[in-house]
Amino acid sequence: MVFYRKDQESQQLTDEERRKKRMKWTIGITAFVIFQVVQALFFILVIMKFKSPKFRVGEFDIQSLNVGTQTSPSFDVTFVAPIRIKNTNWGPFKYDATTVNFIYGGVQVGEVAIPKSKANFKSTKKIDANVTLNSTNLPSSSTLGSELSSGVVTLNSQAELKGKVTVMFMFKKNKTSQMNCTMAIDVPTKALKSLSCK
């Protein structure tokens, strides 16, 4: 029986092959570390970045509008206000009940209750609220008469929405959203002329 003895050099990797192998390992480990760092940064800067949801009144159609005269100014208006709570977080926003106040010239002319609920992650909670406003509480010195003669009545909606954002079922943070919208109602056409929210 004949045994072939392999040459010692053929049994061992050459220096060049060993260097290439070490380079592959180094590149692989470096790529893995970079991937982990990018994942961690994405998690911290995107997933864990808590933002206050946007709390707004959307555009609406006037259902009814009755106004007085310049000498005896008054108004009664009804509409369905589309309240929107836009949650851009990666977790649900659970909020407490609140009240949206409608104001004319610094005086409250109506309100609508928003019940306790939640806005799911990356979604918009939609609430259609029936609103009735009237000028009964306005002082006689208000500017309503001049606004009625100009044909435009300007109202504000204000509210504060408090709640908590929860990410990955364990990370929680309290957040407060403010509503501050200004709406102009065109009296002759009985329609919403403009709406802006801060």
Disulfide bonds with the S-S distance in Angstrom:
Cys181-Cys197 2.01
